[in-house]
Amino acid sequence: MDKLIYNRDVLVARVDQFYHVNWVRKELAPLYLQMTENFVGWLQGRCIDSHRGNSRLLKRALGISEKSDEEIVLEVNAATVTDTYWVKEENSALAWEEVDFTKAEFSGLALTGTYNDYCRAQRSKTRKTPELTNTGSFEKCWRMRDGEWWLYKEGNPNELFSELFAYRLGKELGFAMAEYRLGTRYIKPGTRCILSRDFTQRHRYNFEPIVALVGDSPDDYQRTYQKIYKLSPKAASDYVSLLFMDALLCNPDRHEYNFGFLSDPMTGDIIGLAPNFDNNMALIARGYPHASRRRPDLLIKDFNELLDSGAQWDGYSRQKKLPVIQETMIQRIVRDTGLKVKGKFIVDFIMSSYKAIGWGK
């Protein structure tokens, strides 16, 4: 029996028993499928990370531990919070309004893994939860606040600081940043949450991960830049801003699923690069470096080579001047996070990084 892929209530493709994709409205389909026609790979890329301890608890509570990633995703019709794509069987009468998530089922179990939440999930009659398609390696969950989805992600104090600092610095510099707020409660000893607002604004946009364009190899900055530029020069410029932040704050975890595009669900048109998010591996997230004076490393080297390759960076590449960053700016942002860190160390580390970045370096 064929599987039908939808964008909201618009049929975009049929997938036969051999996983051949037959297009109906290709321009409205997920960008990854348009580029690869790999239906199983698309499903697998939407599945909750099996390495997360709480994901194993969730799957066991729902009785789906033995299922493959693609089967788990299909438990919720492959629907996610961050786009409007979904799947159903050919003979199903399901509509988009029945598939779209409106409640945060099993969020407590996905985030904290408590016994009470585990028992509640076991007893529940519903299996409709956005957590089965909530990807990433950190324990997290979706929750609804004032009609908007927010992602709650656990972290130790250094991870929370790094994520919050990156957001506030990027915003200060005028870059497109996903909004982050610090959670007020401890979910377990030494662990709080960072909250991130859904930047797709409840399906106003679709998030299209960069894996659609470059596969699992986004580390070649120049190749990735050129592929993005062909789709959108403005997005390519924003990509340079993203990599500047990664180089400056020593974020080695920019992978194929934590950056990409926003598209228009109604037309399929690429709007631009998605806001910068997922910086909780940057800066001091894994502890303080041995020295506060940073020497040029691979992240800085690769970024400088991208600048020297002639990459377009709106507002900066023509004059070959970096965004202005001063010690007082860093000091103020550190204070404004409200988290206790070694402020002078942070200032020295970032300023030494800043001095190593640029054209001809």
C-alpha positions in Angstrom: 0.0 0.0 0.0 1.3 3.4 -1.0 2.2 6.0 1.6 1.1 9.6 1.0 3.2 12.6 1.9 1.4 15.8 2.6 2.1 19.4 3.2 -0.8 20.4 5.5 -3.7 19.1 3.4 -1.9 19.1 0.1 -0.8 15.8 -1.3 2.8 16.3 -2.5 4.0 12.7 -3.3 3.2 9.0 -3.2 5.7 6.4 -2.0 5.2 2.9 -3.2 6.2 -0.4 -1.5 9.7 -0.1 -3.0 10.1 3.4 -1.6 10.0 5.0 -5.0 8.8 8.6 -4.7 6.2 9.7 -7.3 5.7 13.4 -7.3 2.4 15.2 -7.2 3.5 18.7 -6.0 7.2 18.4 -5.8 7.7 22.1 -5.1 5.7 21.8 -1.8 7.6 18.7 -0.6 10.4 18.6 2.0 13.6 20.0 0.6 15.5 16.9 1.6 13.1 14.7 -0.4 13.3 17.0 -3.4 17.1 16.7 -3.4 17.5 13.0 -2.6 14.1 11.1 -3.0 15.3 9.1 0.0 12.0 8.5 1.9 13.5 6.3 4.6 16.4 8.7 5.2 14.0 11.5 5.6 12.0 9.6 8.2 15.1 8.6 10.0 16.3 12.2 10.2 13.1 13.1 12.0 13.3 10.5 14.8 14.1 11.1 18.5 17.7 10.3 19.3 17.8 6.7 20.7 21.0 7.5 22.7 19.0 9.8 25.0 18.1 7.9 28.2 14.7 9.5 28.4 13.9 8.6 24.8 14.4 5.0 25.7 12.0 5.3 28.6 9.4 7.1 26.4 9.6 4.4 23.8 9.3 1.6 26.4 6.3 3.3 28.0 4.6 3.5 24.6 5.5 -0.1 23.7 7.5 0.8 20.7 11.1 0.0 21.9 11.6 -2.7 19.2 10.6 -0.5 16.3 12.9 1.0 13.8 13.5 4.8 13.6 11.2 5.1 10.6 8.5 3.0 12.2 8.7 5.2 15.4 8.3 8.4 13.3 5.3 7.0 11.6 3.6 6.4 15.0 2.9 10.1 14.8 2.5 10.3 11.0 6.0 11.8 10.7 4.7 15.1 12.0 6.9 17.6 13.8 6.5 20.9 15.5 8.9 22.7 13.1 7.2 21.9 9.7 3.9 21.0 8.1 4.9 17.8 6.4 3.4 14.4 7.4 2.6 10.9 6.1 -0.4 8.6 6.0 -1.5 5.3 4.5 -3.3 5.5 1.2 -6.6 4.3 2.7 -6.5 6.6 5.7 -9.0 9.4 6.1 -6.8 11.5 8.4 -6.6 15.2 7.9 -3.9 17.7 8.9 -5.9 19.1 11.8 -6.0 15.7 13.3 -2.2 15.1 12.9 -0.9 18.6 13.9 0.3 18.8 17.5 -1.6 21.0 19.8 -0.7 19.5 23.2 2.6 18.6 24.9 1.9 15.0 25.6 4.7 13.2 27.7 6.9 16.3 27.9 7.8 15.5 31.5 9.0 12.0 30.7 11.0 13.3 27.7 12.7 16.0 29.8 13.2 14.5 33.2 12.4 10.8 33.0 10.7 10.5 36.3 8.9 7.4 37.5 5.5 9.2 37.8 5.8 10.5 34.2 6.7 7.0 33.0 3.7 5.5 34.7 1.4 8.2 33.3 2.7 7.5 29.8 2.1 3.8 30.2 -1.5 4.4 31.2 -2.3 7.0 28.5 -4.6 6.1 25.7 -2.9 8.5 23.3 0.3 8.0 21.4 0.2 11.5 19.8 3.3 13.2 21.1 5.7 15.7 19.5 8.5 14.0 21.4 8.9 11.1 19.0 10.1 13.6 16.4 12.0 15.9 18.7 15.6 15.3 17.6 19.0 16.1 19.2 21.3 14.5 21.7 20.3 16.5 24.9 17.3 15.7 27.0 14.5 18.0 25.9 10.8 18.5 25.3 8.2 20.7 23.7 5.8 22.7 25.8 3.1 25.2 24.9 3.2 28.6 26.5 0.6 31.3 25.6 -0.2 29.6 22.3 3.4 29.2 21.2 5.7 26.2 21.3 8.8 26.4 23.4 11.7 23.9 23.5 12.9 23.1 27.0 16.4 21.7 27.0 18.4 20.6 30.1 21.9 21.8 30.8 24.5 22.3 33.4 25.4 25.9 34.4 28.3 26.2 31.8 26.0 24.9 29.0 23.2 27.2 29.9 25.6 30.2 30.0 27.1 29.4 26.7 23.7 29.1 25.0 22.3 32.2 26.6 25.5 34.3 26.0 25.6 33.3 22.3 22.0 34.4 21.8 22.5 37.7 23.5 25.8 38.5 21.7 24.4 37.5 18.3 21.3 39.7 18.9 23.5 42.6 20.0 25.4 42.3 16.7 22.2 42.3 14.7 22.3 38.6 13.6 19.2 36.5 13.3 19.1 34.5 16.5 16.5 32.0 17.9 15.2 33.4 21.2 16.5 31.9 24.4 15.5 32.3 28.0 16.8 30.8 31.2 14.5 28.4 33.0 13.8 29.4 36.6 13.5 26.0 38.2 16.0 23.1 38.7 14.7 19.9 37.1 17.2 17.9 39.2 20.2 18.8 41.3 22.7 21.0 39.3 20.5 20.9 36.2 18.2 23.6 34.9 16.6 24.3 31.5 17.2 26.7 28.7 14.0 27.6 26.9 13.9 28.4 23.1 10.9 29.8 21.2 9.8 27.9 18.1 11.3 30.1 15.3 8.9 28.6 12.8 6.1 30.4 14.6 3.6 27.6 14.6 4.0 26.7 11.0 4.3 30.2 9.5 7.6 28.8 8.2 9.0 25.3 7.6 12.5 24.5 8.9 14.5 22.7 6.2 17.8 21.3 7.7 21.0 21.8 5.7 21.3 18.0 5.3 19.0 18.4 2.3 21.8 20.4 0.5 25.1 19.0 1.7 24.3 15.6 3.2 26.2 14.7 6.4 29.2 16.8 5.3 28.6 20.5 6.3 32.2 21.0 7.6 33.5 22.2 4.2 32.6 25.8 4.6 33.4 26.9 1.1 31.4 24.1 -0.5 28.5 24.6 1.8 28.6 28.4 1.2 28.5 27.9 -2.6 25.5 25.6 -2.4 23.6 28.0 -0.2 24.5 30.9 -2.4 23.0 29.2 -5.5 19.7 29.1 -3.6 19.9 32.5 -1.9 22.7 35.0 -1.7 21.1 36.6 1.4 21.1 33.2 3.1 24.7 32.7 2.2 25.6 36.0 3.9 23.7 34.9 7.0 25.6 31.6 6.9 28.9 33.6 7.1 27.5 35.3 10.2 26.6 31.9 11.7 30.1 30.7 11.1 31.6 33.9 12.6 29.8 33.2 15.8 30.9 29.6 15.8 34.6 30.6 15.2 34.4 33.4 17.8 32.7 31.3 20.5 34.5 28.0 19.7 31.4 26.0 18.8 32.5 22.7 17.1 29.0 21.2 16.9 27.5 22.8 13.8 26.1 19.8 12.1 23.7 18.9 9.3 20.6 19.2 11.4 21.2 22.3 13.5 21.1 24.9 10.8 19.3 25.3 7.5 16.5 27.2 5.8 13.1 28.6 6.4 10.6 28.0 3.6 7.1 29.2 2.9 4.7 26.2 3.5 2.2 27.6 1.0 4.6 28.0 -1.9 7.8 26.1 -1.0 9.9 29.2 -1.6 13.1 29.6 0.4 12.7 32.6 2.7 16.2 32.6 4.1 18.6 31.0 6.5 16.9 29.9 9.8 18.0 31.8 12.9 21.1 30.8 14.7 20.3 28.1 17.4 21.9 25.3 19.3 25.0 26.8 20.8 25.1 24.8 24.0 28.4 23.1 23.0 30.2 26.5 22.6 32.5 28.5 24.8 32.8 26.9 28.3 30.1 24.3 27.8 32.6 21.5 28.2 34.6 23.3 30.9 37.1 26.2 30.7 39.9 25.9 28.2 43.4 25.5 29.7 44.3 29.1 28.8 42.2 32.3 28.4 44.3 33.5 25.5 43.1 31.4 22.5 45.4 30.6 19.7 44.1 30.1 16.1 42.6 26.6 15.8 40.7 24.7 13.1 37.5 26.7 13.5 39.2 30.0 13.1 41.4 28.7 10.3 38.5 27.4 8.3 36.5 30.6 8.8 39.4 32.8 7.8 39.8 30.7 4.6 36.2 31.2 3.8 36.6 35.0 4.2 39.7 34.9 1.9 37.8 32.9 -0.7 35.7 36.0 -1.5 32.5 35.0 0.4 29.8 37.7 0.4 29.2 39.0 3.9 26.7 41.9 3.8 28.1 44.9 5.6 31.5 43.5 6.2 33.3 41.8 3.3 33.5 44.8 1.1 35.4 46.9 3.6 37.0 43.7 5.1 36.0 44.8 8.6 34.5 42.5 11.3 31.5 43.3 13.4 32.6 45.6 16.2 33.1 43.8 19.5 34.5 45.5 22.6 35.4 44.2 26.0 32.7 46.3 27.7 30.1 44.7 25.5 31.2 41.2 26.6 31.4 42.2 30.2 27.8 43.6 30.1 26.4 40.5 28.4 28.1 38.3 30.9 26.5 40.2 33.7 23.1 40.2 32.0 23.0 36.4 31.8 22.7 36.4 35.6 24.9 33.2 35.7 28.0 32.9 37.8 31.1 32.5 35.5 34.7 33.6 35.4 34.0 36.9 33.7 37.5 38.0 33.0 38.3 34.6 31.5 35.4 34.9 29.1 36.4 38.4 28.1 40.0 37.4 27.4 39.1 34.3 25.5 36.6 36.0 23.2 38.8 39.0 22.6 41.8 36.8 21.7 39.5 34.8 19.4 38.3 38.0 17.8 41.9 39.2 17.1 42.7 36.0 15.3 39.7 36.2 13.0 39.8 38.2 9.7 40.9 38.5 6.1 44.6 37.7 5.4 45.1 35.9 8.7 
